[in-house]
Amino acid sequence: MGKRVVVIGGGTGTYSVLSGLKKYPLEISAVVSMADSGGSARKERDEWGLLPVSDVRKALLALAGEGEQEGMIRELMNYRFSEGVGVEGTTFGNLFLVALSNILGSQEEAIGKLGKILGIRGQVLPVTLKQTNLVAEYDGGLVVVGEHEIDEPKHDGRMAIRRAYLLPPVKAHPPAVAAIEKADLIVVGPGDLFTSLIPVLLVEGISKALRRSRAKKIFVLNLMNRYGQTYGFAASDFLSTLDEYLGASVFDHVLVNNMPLPEDVLRHYALSEQSYPVADDLPCRQAGLNDGQSAAVVRGDFLSRQVTEPQIGDKLRRSLLRHDPEKLARAIMAIIEDTN
């Protein structure tokens, strides 16, 4: 087996990294956020008393085998109902995981079982097995509870988040901590900073494990800012915020896309979401803010040429522009080989 790589985050960014890396001889672990509260996650949490499964499902599908049978199952798990009382907007994969959890009496076992069905190349680990909510405190004293309410704000999304925390506090799933501590390489991002990445770091034991780990650590910078959480952020703001929640500057490399983004898509983002490209204000090496470390900035074309269209029935905002899985994987493998 090859190097042990841990990918941390959730959503479409983690999906891109995992789906590219699975084609290489690596031992891959995905440690995913469990703070989702929008869409079907609300039903999973409030009606069924289960942990949200969307980020888990995406990670499992990203690592799924490439055979014809796995491909059909992957398509089925990604199918989103566009009508039907109670199921509109929900994916079949989420419902399957809920049903499997009830049959087996354990969400952890259900995730492992679906992984075997999909023939995944690696493992998917929830960062915690306990219910919690993400809370954000903004400049001016506003407090917002719930990942979905932070992600799609009803308040002025230009306000800066002063502090984020989990309520109640929860401890990390021990296998997730073990994977981080044993890793040779750790990839964080891309993903929404305050609703996909920081919720993982806030789980007790994760930031400590990252600081303690001797693995090389890579941060993949987002393509766009997000209204409601990173409005006006430049690249250095992402890094300094991560440093704050990690308690140290831990990254050895930062991957930054330098391919121009399509103007028509940027106009759509600006008009419909008040979202803009992340400005690259990093020098050749970015000085660490807390402990004198520095990160090598790797610039390149990491942009997917495909503009993602929303699925019928999907009620949530999704990224139209995404990183290219193969380009990211090549850059990450180059860092692994350079480390060797």
C-alpha positions as CSV (number, residue, x, y, z in Angstrom):
1,M,0.0,0.0,0.0
2,G,1.2,3.5,-0.8
3,K,1.4,6.6,1.4
4,R,-1.4,7.3,3.9
5,V,-3.3,10.4,2.9
6,V,-6.1,12.1,4.9
7,V,-8.5,14.5,3.3
8,I,-10.4,16.8,5.7
9,G,-13.5,18.8,4.9
10,G,-16.9,18.1,3.3
11,G,-19.0,18.9,0.3
12,T,-18.0,19.2,-3.3
13,G,-14.4,20.4,-2.6
14,T,-13.6,17.2,-0.7
15,Y,-15.4,15.2,-3.5
16,S,-13.0,16.7,-6.1
17,V,-9.9,15.9,-4.1
18,L,-10.9,12.3,-3.3
19,S,-12.1,11.4,-6.8
20,G,-8.7,12.5,-8.2
21,L,-6.5,10.8,-5.5
22,K,-8.3,7.4,-5.6
23,K,-6.7,6.7,-9.0
24,Y,-3.3,6.5,-7.3
25,P,-1.8,3.8,-5.1
26,L,-2.6,5.6,-1.8
27,E,-4.2,4.6,1.5
28,I,-6.9,7.3,1.6
29,S,-9.0,8.4,4.6
30,A,-11.7,11.1,4.4
31,V,-12.5,12.8,7.6
32,V,-15.8,14.7,7.0
33,S,-17.8,17.3,8.7
34,M,-21.0,16.3,10.6
35,A,-22.4,19.8,11.2
36,D,-24.8,20.0,8.2
37,S,-28.2,21.3,9.0
38,G,-29.8,22.2,5.6
39,G,-31.9,20.4,3.1
40,S,-32.4,16.7,4.0
41,A,-30.0,17.0,6.9
42,R,-32.8,18.8,8.9
43,K,-35.0,15.8,8.4
44,E,-32.3,13.3,9.3
45,R,-31.5,15.2,12.5
46,D,-34.9,16.3,13.7
47,E,-37.2,13.5,12.5
48,W,-35.0,10.5,12.5
49,G,-32.5,11.4,15.3
50,L,-29.5,10.6,13.1
51,L,-26.4,12.4,12.1
52,P,-26.5,14.3,8.7
53,V,-25.2,12.0,5.9
54,S,-24.8,14.3,2.8
55,D,-21.1,14.9,3.2
56,V,-20.5,11.2,4.0
57,R,-22.4,10.2,0.9
58,K,-20.4,12.5,-1.3
59,A,-17.1,11.2,0.1
60,L,-18.2,7.6,-0.4
61,L,-19.3,8.3,-4.0
62,A,-16.0,10.1,-4.7
63,L,-14.0,7.0,-3.6
64,A,-16.4,4.5,-5.3
65,G,-15.0,2.0,-7.8
66,E,-15.0,2.7,-11.5
67,G,-16.6,-0.6,-12.7
68,E,-19.9,-0.7,-14.5
69,Q,-21.8,-2.0,-11.5
70,E,-20.3,0.5,-9.1
71,G,-21.0,3.3,-11.7
72,M,-24.7,2.3,-11.8
73,I,-24.9,2.2,-8.0
74,R,-23.1,5.6,-7.8
75,E,-25.6,7.1,-10.2
76,L,-28.5,5.6,-8.1
77,M,-27.0,7.0,-4.8
78,N,-26.7,10.4,-6.4
79,Y,-30.3,10.5,-7.7
80,R,-32.2,13.5,-6.3
81,F,-36.0,13.3,-6.1
82,S,-37.6,16.3,-7.8
83,E,-41.1,15.7,-6.5
84,G,-42.9,13.8,-3.8
85,V,-44.1,15.0,-0.4
86,G,-41.4,14.6,2.2
87,V,-38.7,13.5,-0.3
88,E,-38.4,16.3,-2.8
89,G,-34.8,17.6,-2.9
90,T,-33.5,14.5,-1.1
91,T,-31.0,12.1,-2.7
92,F,-31.7,8.3,-2.8
93,G,-28.3,7.8,-1.2
94,N,-29.2,9.8,1.9
95,L,-32.4,7.8,2.3
96,F,-30.5,4.5,1.7
97,L,-28.0,5.4,4.5
98,V,-30.9,6.2,6.8
99,A,-32.6,2.9,6.1
100,L,-29.4,1.0,6.4
101,S,-28.6,2.7,9.7
102,N,-32.0,1.6,11.1
103,I,-31.5,-2.0,9.8
104,L,-28.0,-2.3,11.3
105,G,-28.7,-0.2,14.4
106,S,-25.6,1.9,13.7
107,Q,-24.7,4.8,11.3
108,E,-21.1,3.9,11.6
109,E,-21.8,0.3,10.4
110,A,-24.1,1.6,7.6
111,I,-21.3,3.9,6.3
112,G,-18.9,0.9,6.2
113,K,-21.5,-1.3,4.6
114,L,-22.2,1.2,1.8
115,G,-18.5,1.6,1.3
116,K,-18.2,-2.1,0.6
117,I,-21.2,-2.0,-1.8
118,L,-19.6,0.8,-3.7
119,G,-16.2,-0.8,-3.7
120,I,-14.6,2.4,-2.3
121,R,-10.8,2.8,-2.4
122,G,-10.2,4.1,1.1
123,Q,-12.3,4.8,4.1
124,V,-14.8,7.5,5.1
125,L,-14.8,8.6,8.7
126,P,-17.3,11.0,10.3
127,V,-15.3,13.5,12.4
128,T,-17.7,12.8,15.3
129,L,-20.6,10.5,16.1
130,K,-22.3,13.0,18.3
131,Q,-25.0,15.5,17.4
132,T,-24.0,19.1,17.5
133,N,-24.8,22.5,16.0
134,L,-22.5,25.1,14.5
135,V,-22.8,28.6,16.0
136,A,-21.4,31.8,14.6
137,E,-21.0,35.1,16.4
138,Y,-20.7,38.1,14.1
139,D,-19.3,41.6,14.5
140,G,-22.1,43.7,16.1
141,G,-23.3,40.9,18.4
142,L,-25.5,38.8,16.0
143,V,-25.5,35.1,16.9
144,V,-26.7,32.5,14.3
145,V,-27.2,28.8,15.1
146,G,-27.1,26.2,12.4
147,E,-24.8,25.5,9.5
148,H,-27.5,26.1,6.9
149,E,-28.4,29.5,8.4
150,I,-24.8,30.5,8.3
151,D,-24.3,29.2,4.8
152,E,-27.4,30.8,3.3
153,P,-27.8,33.9,5.6
154,K,-31.0,35.9,6.1
155,H,-28.9,38.7,7.7
156,D,-26.3,41.0,6.0
157,G,-23.8,38.5,4.7
158,R,-21.0,41.1,4.5
159,M,-20.6,41.0,8.3
160,A,-17.5,39.2,9.5
161,I,-17.7,36.2,11.7
162,R,-15.9,37.0,15.0
163,R,-16.1,33.5,16.5
164,A,-17.4,30.0,15.6
165,Y,-18.0,27.1,17.9
166,L,-20.0,23.9,18.4
167,L,-22.9,23.6,20.7
168,P,-22.8,21.3,22.5
169,P,-19.0,20.6,22.3
170,V,-18.3,17.1,20.9
171,K,-15.3,14.8,20.9
172,A,-13.7,13.4,17.8
173,H,-14.4,9.9,16.5
174,P,-11.3,8.0,17.6
175,P,-10.6,6.4,14.1
176,A,-10.5,9.9,12.7
177,V,-7.9,11.1,15.2
178,A,-5.9,7.9,14.5
179,A,-5.9,8.4,10.8
180,I,-4.6,12.0,11.2
181,E,-1.9,10.9,13.6
182,K,-0.7,8.1,11.2
183,A,-0.9,10.1,8.0
184,D,2.0,10.8,5.7
185,L,0.1,13.7,4.0
186,I,-3.0,15.7,5.0
187,V,-5.1,17.8,2.6
188,V,-7.5,20.4,4.0
189,G,-10.0,21.9,1.6
190,P,-11.2,23.3,-0.7
191,G,-14.5,24.0,0.9
192,D,-16.6,26.7,2.6
193,L,-14.3,27.9,5.4
194,F,-16.8,28.3,8.2
195,T,-19.3,25.6,7.3
196,S,-17.2,22.7,5.9
197,L,-13.6,23.1,7.2
198,I,-13.8,24.9,10.6
199,P,-16.6,22.6,11.9
200,V,-14.1,19.7,11.6
201,L,-11.4,21.6,13.4
202,L,-13.8,22.6,16.2
203,V,-14.4,19.0,17.2
204,E,-12.3,18.2,20.3
205,G,-9.1,16.4,19.5
206,I,-8.8,17.2,15.8
207,S,-6.8,20.4,15.9
208,K,-4.5,18.9,18.5
209,A,-4.0,15.8,16.3
210,L,-3.2,18.1,13.3
211,R,-0.6,20.0,15.3
212,R,0.9,16.8,16.6
213,S,1.0,15.0,13.2
214,R,4.3,14.9,11.4
215,A,2.6,14.6,8.1
216,K,3.1,17.1,5.3
217,K,0.0,19.4,5.2
218,I,-1.6,21.0,2.2
219,F,-4.3,23.6,2.1
220,V,-6.3,23.9,-1.2
221,L,-7.5,27.5,-1.5
222,N,-11.1,28.2,-2.6
223,L,-11.9,29.7,-6.0
224,M,-14.6,32.0,-4.7
225,N,-15.6,33.8,-1.5
226,R,-18.9,33.0,0.1
227,Y,-21.4,35.7,1.1
228,G,-22.3,35.1,4.7
229,Q,-18.9,33.8,5.9
230,T,-15.9,34.9,3.8
231,Y,-17.1,38.0,2.1
232,G,-14.1,40.1,1.0
233,F,-11.5,37.4,2.1
234,A,-8.2,37.3,0.4
235,A,-6.0,34.1,0.4
236,S,-4.1,35.3,3.5
237,D,-7.4,35.7,5.4
238,F,-8.2,32.0,4.8
239,L,-4.8,31.0,6.1
240,S,-4.9,33.3,9.1
241,T,-8.4,32.1,10.1
242,L,-7.3,28.5,9.8
243,D,-4.3,29.2,11.9
244,E,-6.5,30.7,14.6
245,Y,-8.7,27.6,14.9
246,L,-5.8,25.2,14.5
247,G,-3.8,27.1,17.2
248,A,-0.7,27.1,15.0
249,S,0.5,27.6,11.4
250,V,0.6,24.0,10.2
251,F,0.5,24.1,6.4
252,D,3.6,23.2,4.4
253,H,2.0,23.9,1.0
254,V,-0.9,26.0,-0.3
255,L,-2.4,25.2,-3.7
256,V,-3.7,28.3,-5.5
257,N,-5.5,28.3,-8.9
258,N,-4.1,31.0,-11.2
259,M,-6.2,30.2,-14.3
260,P,-8.6,33.0,-15.0
261,L,-12.3,32.3,-14.2
262,P,-14.9,32.6,-16.9
263,E,-16.4,36.1,-17.0
264,D,-20.0,35.0,-17.6
265,V,-19.9,32.7,-14.6
266,L,-18.3,35.5,-12.5
267,R,-21.1,37.9,-13.4
268,H,-23.7,35.2,-12.3
269,Y,-21.9,34.8,-9.0
270,A,-21.7,38.6,-8.4
271,L,-25.4,39.3,-9.3
272,S,-27.1,36.2,-7.7
273,E,-24.8,35.5,-4.7
274,Q,-22.6,38.5,-4.1
275,S,-19.7,36.1,-4.4
276,Y,-16.3,37.1,-5.9
277,P,-13.0,35.4,-6.7
278,V,-10.5,34.9,-3.8
279,A,-7.7,37.4,-4.4
280,D,-4.2,35.8,-4.3
281,D,-2.2,38.1,-2.0
282,L,0.3,35.5,-1.0
283,P,4.0,35.9,-1.6
284,C,6.1,33.0,-3.0
285,R,6.2,31.8,0.6
286,Q,3.6,32.7,3.2
287,A,5.1,33.4,6.6
288,G,3.4,31.5,9.4
289,L,1.5,33.7,11.9
290,N,2.0,31.9,15.1
291,D,5.1,29.8,15.2
292,G,7.5,30.9,12.4
293,Q,6.6,28.1,9.9
294,S,6.1,29.0,6.3
295,A,4.1,27.4,3.5
296,A,5.3,27.0,-0.1
297,V,2.7,28.5,-2.5
298,V,2.0,26.2,-5.5
299,R,0.2,28.1,-8.2
300,G,-1.2,26.4,-11.3
301,D,-4.2,25.6,-13.4
302,F,-6.5,23.7,-11.0
303,L,-9.7,24.8,-12.6
304,S,-12.3,22.4,-14.0
305,R,-13.5,23.5,-17.4
306,Q,-17.0,22.1,-16.7
307,V,-19.5,24.5,-15.2
308,T,-21.7,22.5,-12.8
309,E,-25.4,22.9,-13.4
310,P,-27.8,22.5,-10.5
311,Q,-29.7,19.2,-10.2
312,I,-33.4,19.3,-10.7
313,G,-35.1,19.3,-7.2
314,D,-32.0,20.7,-5.4
315,K,-33.0,23.5,-3.2
316,L,-29.6,24.5,-1.9
317,R,-26.9,26.8,-3.4
318,R,-24.1,24.8,-5.0
319,S,-20.7,25.8,-6.5
320,L,-20.8,26.3,-10.2
321,L,-17.0,26.5,-10.5
322,R,-15.0,23.7,-9.1
323,H,-11.5,22.4,-8.9
324,D,-10.4,19.7,-11.4
325,P,-9.9,16.4,-9.6
326,E,-7.1,15.2,-11.9
327,K,-5.2,18.5,-11.8
328,L,-5.4,18.6,-8.0
329,A,-4.3,15.0,-7.7
330,R,-1.2,15.5,-10.0
331,A,-0.1,18.5,-7.9
332,I,-0.6,16.6,-4.6
333,M,1.3,13.5,-6.0
334,A,4.1,15.8,-7.0
335,I,4.4,17.0,-3.4
336,I,4.3,13.4,-2.2
337,E,7.1,12.4,-4.6
338,D,9.1,15.5,-3.7
339,T,8.8,14.5,0.0
340,N,10.1,11.1,-0.8
